[in-house]
Amino acid sequence: MDTVSQLQSMGLTMPSTAYIVAIIFFSLAGLAAYYYGKRSAKPTVRWLGLALMLYPYVVTDTVMVYIVGTALCAAVIWYDRH
């Protein structure tokens, strides 16, 4: 038996490519927002950047990863301008 079928028999599935691309993209955007908020002394932007880096550990649905990530990115832009 190969490893993938062993994992599937235990109820574990491999994430899709779209999910992996989303978590990498939003995590990098969060890293950039975190450092920008730290450098410019904007704590809200810094905390939103941290949220962008960590939320994929909680959200497992691919569509929700895109929705939450887009909302957090929009919040970073909005708080940066105000």
Buried (B, 14 or more C-beta within 10 A) or exposed (E): EEEEEEEEEEEEEEEEEEBBEBBEBBBEBBBEBBEBBEEEEBEBBBBBBBBBBEBBEEBEEBEBBBEBBEEBBEBBEEBBEE
